[in-house]
Structures are given as C-alpha cells and as structure tokens.
Amino acid sequence: MTRIGRIVTEARAATRSFLRRRTAVFFTFFFPVILVVIFGALVRTQPTGGGLFAEPAGYYIPGYLAVVVLFTPLSRVGSEIARHRDGGRFEKLATTPLSRAEWLLAHTLVNVAIIGAASLLILGLVVAVTDAEPVVSTALFALPLFVAVGVALFCGLGALLGALADSQDGVIAASNTVALPLLFLSETFVPPELLPGWFLPAVAASPLTYFARGTRAILYEPAPWLGDLAVLTLLAAAFLVLGAYAVPRTE
C-alpha cells in the first residue's frame, strides 16, 4: 500500500470512529452554537458600553470560530492517543507500515474536514442571529486556510498532550487547562486594551492570537493578514513535527 493509501485508510477509520461517538459530534457542532446563541443573540454586544462584549458583534466572530478550532483538535487527538494506548492499538499499528507521522496526518485531515464544516455552520449562525456583518472581499478565500492551519496546529499540540497524559481523563483535564486560558487571552473575546500591559507579551506568544488577528483582518476590519498566516503556518509545522514524534509506537 502506498503512503497516500495508508493515510486515506486511517482517515476513513478515524471518520467512522468520530461518527459513532454521538457525544463528540454533539459537542463539536452544537457547543459553539450554544455559545453563539447565548452571547450573540441573548446577551448581545454593547458597543461603547465598556467592559466585556463592548465591541461590535463582528469583532467576536474569530472568537466563536476559535472555540472549535482550539477545543476540538486538542481533545479529539489527545483522547484518540489515550484510547489507542489503553487498548494496546499502538502495538498493533507498529506491525503495519503506517508511520507515526502518517497516523497524525490522517487524523489531522479528518479534523480539518469536521471543523471546517462546523466553522461554516458557526459563521452562518453568527450572521443570522447577531448584528455582525462580515466584510465580503476576495480575502474570504483565505479563511479556510486559517481554519485548516489552525486545526493542524492544535492537532499537533493535542498529540503532545495525549502522549504526556496518563489517561483519557488526564487528556481532557490537560486540554481544558490549556484551551480555556488561550481562548479568552488571545485577542478573541477580550480586547488587548482590557489586559494589563505586562501581560501583552504572553498574548503575542499564543498561537491562537495569530488565528484571531488574521481572521479578524479578513472578516471584520480589513488589514494585512499574510504575516499572521505565515506565523501560524510555521507554528503548525513545528507542532505537527513534535506531535508526530510524541505519538507512541509501543508501550
């Protein structure tokens, strides 16, 4: 079997595994929907009102997209590694030609497809239930790139968490511990001017910041976004390499 054939076969198996887990499907597609309905349609933004959600509705679109781009890969890839390890499946995979990099790439492609669909749903819902009016321009063609590269980055980080955690519960705890601070402190829901000056270097160090800046430059306030995409791509490549190296072969 060729390398492409191995990757496609593993990707198909990962897709079937995802669809069999109804809880995973629910939280991937409907958890961000709940957030949009609560904060976008019920709480609503209050421009010039001060505090949180004081920006126009369009400002928060990257934050809603970041929910699935960040949480889903971290928990899914990490949990998949924990399940494989607990079930002794890595020992079986070690007897096949499938490499660790191919395994991670297959699961990354599945996550890109699933989260791409979820992102499209979220974007449509935000436009439908809030006052957000995304900017329509040719730059919109770059939005799928930001989603795909962001998902790949956090798949790599999820692989690292899955390899380091000692159980599925440990993976969930670790992914939430990493994801929650990143979600709210990466120029998504909290504008930088609300944070103390000494903390801004930490915001700049967050990979999610470049996703938020780039998607906001496309959807909300037109601005250069190629630099953010370049940084995000370099970080994604680094995390995928580290994640592939961390994927267990045998226990």
N, C-alpha and C positions, 0 to 999 in steps of 0.2 A: 504494500500500500504506500502511496506517495505521501509526502508531508501534508499536502492540501487535503488529501483523503482522510488522513488521521485527524486533522483539525476539524473537518466537517463532521466526521463521525462522532467525535467527542462533543461538538457543539449541538448536534441533534440530541444526544443523550442528555445533555445539560438542559436543553429546552423542555424535553419531556419531564425531566425531574422538577423543573420550576412549575410547569403547568399542573403537576399532580399535587403540589402544595398550595392549597387554596388560601391559606393564611398569607403566604408570601405574595400571591397575586393580589390579594386584598390590600395589603399594606403598600405594595408598590404603586398601585393605581389610585387607591381611594384615600390613603392617609394624606397625601398632599392636596387632594380635592377637599378634604375636610378643613385643612388649614386655609385654603383659598376662600372657602365659604365663610369660615369664622372671622378671619382677619380682613378679607377683602369685601365681603358682602354684608357682614353683620357689624363688626367693629368699625370698619371703614377707615380710610386715612383722613387726617385733619390738617391739611396744609396751613401753615402759619400758626398752628395751634400749639407748637412746641412739644418736646418730648418724643416718645416713640410714635411711629406712624404719622409723623408730621410732614413727610414728603408726599408729593403727588403719587397716585396709585401706580403709575408706570415705573417709578423708581424701584418698586419692590418685586417686579417680575423676575429679575435674576435670583432673588431670594427664594421664590416659590420653585423655580427650576432647580436651584441648588439642593432642595430637600431630597429629590430623587437622585440627582447626580452624585450626591455625597453619601446619603444613608444606605441606599440600596446596594451599591457595589461593596461597600465596607462589610455590611452584614452578610450578604449573599456569598461572596467569595470566601470570606473568613469562615462562615458556617459550613460551607461546602468542604473546605480543607479539614475542618474538625470532624465532620461526618465521615469523610474518606479515611482519616486517620483512625477514628474509633472503630470503624468497620473493617479495618485491615485492607482497604481497597488500594492503597498506595503500593503494598507489597505485590498485588496482582498487576497493577499498572507497570511495575518495574520489570515484569516479564514480557512486556509488549514494546514495540518500537516507539511508543508515544513518549516524547521527552517532557520535562517539566515546563519548558517554555511553550511547547505546543499545547499542553494542558491549560495553562493560564491564558494563552491567546484564544483558545476555543471558548473558554468561559467569559473572557472579556468581550468577544464578539456577540455572545448571547446577551450579555448585559447591555451592550450598546444598542442592540435592537429593541430590547424590552424598555429600556429607559428612554430611548428615542421616541417610542410610541407614547409613553407616559408624559414626556415633556410636551409633545404635541397636544395631548389632552389638557394638560395644565394651562398651556398658553391660550388655547381656545376658551377654557373656562374663565381665565382671568379677564379676557376681553369681554366675555358675555356677562359677568356678574359684577365687574368693577368699572370704574371710570377710566381705566387705563386705555391709552390709545398708542399702541406700538408704532414706531416710525417705520414706514414702508419704503424700503430702498433696496438697491442691489446688495447691500451688506447683509441682508437677511439670509443670503445663500451661505454665509459663513457661520450662521447659528448652529446648524448641525455639526459643523467641525468642532465648535466649542463644546457641545454636548458629548460628542464621541471622545474627544481628547480628555475631557474632564472625567468621564466614566472610566476610561483606560487608566488614568492616574490613580483613581481611588480603588480600582480593581487590584492594582499593584500594592497599594497600601493595605487593602483587605487581605491579600495573600500574606503579607508580613504579619498582620495581627493574628491570622489563622494559624500560622506556623509558631508564633510565640505563645499564644494562649493554650491552656492545657485541656480545654473542654469547649463545647458549644456555648454553654452559659458564659464561660470566660470570654469567648469571642464577642458575644452580644454586649457584655459589660464593657469590654475594651473599645468596641466600635462606637458605642454611645458616649463613652468618656471622651473619645477623640472628636466625634462628629458634632456634638452639641456646642462646645466652645467655638469650633470652626464655623458652624452655621450662623451664629449670631455675632461673631467678631471678625468677619471677613468682608466687610462692606456690602453685606446683603440686606439685613433688616435694620442694622444700627449704623447710621452715617458716621464717618470718621470724626466729625466735629463734636459728637457726643462723647467721645472717648478721651481720656487724658493723653497729653502729648507724649509721655514716656512710654505709652503702650503702642503707639503707632508703628514702631519697627516690627512688633510682633504681628500686626495686621499685614504688613508688607511681606512677612515671611510665610504667610498662609497661602497654600496653593489655591484655595477657593477664592481668594481675593482676586486673582487674575481671571478666573472664570466670571466672577461678578462684574468686574470692571469691563471686560470685553463684551459680555452680553448686554450690559447697560449701554455701552457705546453704540451697540447695534440697534437696540430696541427702544431706548428712552432718550438719550441725549447724544446725537451723532458726534463721534470723536474717533481718533485713531485707535484701532484695536489689534493691528498686526503684532505689535510688541507684546501685548498680553497673550495672544495666541502662541507666539514663539516661546515665551517663558513657560506657558502651560504645557506645550509640547515637549520641551526639554525635561521638565519635571516628570511628565508622564512616562517618557522613555526611561528615565532613571529609576522610577518606582517599579516599572514593569520588569526591568532587569533584576532589581533587588528582590522583587516578589517571586520571579521565576526561580531565582537561586534559593529562595527560602522554602519553596514548595517541597514537602518531604518526598523522598523516594521510597524509603523503608523505615520501619520503626525498630 
